[in-house]
């Protein structure tokens, strides 16, 4: 009961954090520093799972709501770490594309079948074999991306991994 309560408290705090970060101001951000900061935040989790985090980031200054987007990318990375086997790699890419900024997180983990991919952004749906999550992370990530005027998509193959791609329009200053 104590463990379940602690998990519930973490989820509530994450939900509150997501809500506040949606309202974060837009600002000028260096893509490399932004991605490095996120890698630093999830690095301990990756290290304990013996998963290597790799980056391919365009050295660009962009205008975006960094705090809101940080929550999305952290969520995608944590899922990728949990889906990956020991010793595997995860690639995070970021670059300017079509008037916006595109981020992708690719893992070579458990992957998903077509039916799972169709439902993955639905609230309370979880594709984890052991039902370790509440099924809220990706639906909240989609809500944040939608609120920023962006798009989130996934490609995945069972036992081969997944790539989540987020595109958001770049701010106008």
C-alpha positions in Angstrom: 0.0 0.0 0.0 2.8 2.4 0.8 4.6 1.7 -2.5 1.3 2.2 -4.4 0.7 5.5 -2.5 4.2 6.7 -3.3 3.7 5.9 -7.0 0.4 7.7 -7.0 1.9 10.7 -5.4 4.7 10.7 -8.1 2.0 10.6 -10.8 0.0 13.5 -9.3 3.2 15.6 -9.0 4.0 14.9 -12.6 0.5 15.9 -13.7 0.8 19.1 -11.8 4.3 19.7 -13.2 3.0 19.1 -16.8 0.2 21.6 -16.2 2.5 24.3 -15.0 5.0 23.8 -17.8 2.4 24.1 -20.5 2.1 27.7 -19.4 5.9 28.3 -19.6 7.1 31.3 -21.6 8.6 30.9 -25.0 12.3 31.7 -25.2 15.5 31.5 -27.2 17.2 28.1 -26.6 20.3 26.4 -27.9 19.3 23.0 -29.1 22.6 21.4 -28.1 22.4 22.7 -24.5 18.7 21.8 -24.3 19.3 18.2 -25.3 22.4 17.9 -23.1 20.3 19.1 -20.1 17.7 16.4 -20.7 20.4 13.8 -21.1 21.8 14.9 -17.8 18.4 14.6 -16.1 17.8 11.0 -17.3 21.4 9.9 -17.3 21.3 8.1 -13.9 18.3 6.1 -15.1 20.1 5.2 -18.3 23.3 4.3 -16.4 21.5 2.0 -13.9 19.8 0.3 -16.9 23.2 0.2 -18.7 21.7 1.9 -21.7 23.9 4.3 -23.7 22.4 7.7 -24.7 23.6 9.1 -28.0 22.8 12.4 -29.6 22.8 14.0 -33.0 21.8 17.6 -32.5 22.0 20.5 -34.9 23.9 23.4 -33.4 21.1 26.0 -33.6 19.3 28.6 -31.6 15.6 28.2 -31.7 12.6 29.9 -30.1 10.3 27.5 -28.2 8.6 26.7 -24.9 11.5 24.7 -23.6 10.0 23.7 -20.2 6.9 22.2 -21.8 8.9 20.4 -24.4 11.4 19.1 -21.9 8.6 17.2 -20.2 7.7 15.5 -23.5 11.3 14.5 -24.3 12.0 13.2 -20.8 8.9 11.1 -21.0 9.9 9.6 -24.4 13.5 8.9 -23.1 12.3 7.2 -19.9 10.0 5.0 -22.0 12.9 4.2 -24.4 15.1 3.3 -21.4 12.5 1.0 -20.0 11.9 -0.6 -23.4 15.6 -1.2 -24.0 17.7 -4.2 -23.0 20.9 -3.9 -21.1 23.8 -2.6 -23.1 21.7 -1.2 -25.9 21.7 2.4 -27.3 19.1 5.2 -27.6 19.5 7.9 -30.1 18.1 11.4 -29.6 18.1 13.7 -32.6 17.1 17.4 -32.8 17.1 19.8 -35.8 15.2 22.5 -37.6 12.7 21.1 -40.1 10.0 22.9 -42.1 9.6 26.0 -40.0 9.9 24.2 -36.8 12.0 22.0 -34.6 12.0 18.2 -34.8 13.1 15.9 -32.0 13.2 12.1 -32.3 14.0 9.4 -29.7 14.9 6.0 -31.2 15.3 2.8 -29.2 16.1 -0.7 -30.2 14.0 -2.4 -27.5 10.8 -4.4 -27.3 8.9 -2.4 -29.9 5.1 -2.5 -30.5 2.8 -4.2 -32.9 0.3 -2.3 -35.1 -2.6 -2.5 -32.6 -0.4 -1.1 -29.8 0.8 1.7 -32.0 -2.8 2.7 -32.8 -3.7 3.1 -29.1 -0.4 4.3 -27.6 -1.5 7.9 -27.2 -4.9 7.1 -25.5 -5.2 8.0 -21.9 -4.8 5.0 -19.5 -3.6 2.7 -22.2 -0.3 0.9 -21.5 1.5 -1.4 -23.8 4.0 -2.5 -21.1 4.0 -6.3 -20.7 4.1 -5.9 -16.9 1.7 -2.9 -16.7 4.4 -0.9 -15.0 2.9 2.5 -15.9 -0.5 4.1 -15.6 -0.9 4.9 -19.3 -0.7 8.6 -18.8 2.7 9.6 -20.0 2.3 9.5 -23.7 -1.3 10.9 -23.7 0.0 13.9 -21.7 3.0 14.2 -24.0 0.5 14.3 -26.9 -1.6 17.0 -25.1 1.5 19.1 -24.6 2.6 18.8 -28.2 -0.9 19.5 -29.4 -1.1 22.6 -27.2 2.2 23.8 -28.8 0.7 23.4 -32.3 2.9 20.5 -33.0 2.7 16.8 -34.0 3.9 13.6 -32.4 4.1 10.3 -34.2 5.6 6.8 -33.6 7.0 4.1 -35.8 7.6 0.7 -34.2 8.3 -2.9 -35.0 7.8 -5.6 -32.4 11.2 -6.8 -31.0 13.0 -4.2 -33.1 12.3 -0.9 -31.3 10.5 2.4 -31.7 11.0 5.9 -32.9 8.9 8.7 -31.5 9.1 12.0 -33.4 7.9 15.3 -32.2 7.7 18.4 -34.4 6.7 21.8 -33.0 6.5 25.1 -34.9 9.3 27.5 -34.1 8.3 30.6 -32.2 8.3 33.9 -33.9 10.0 35.9 -31.2 
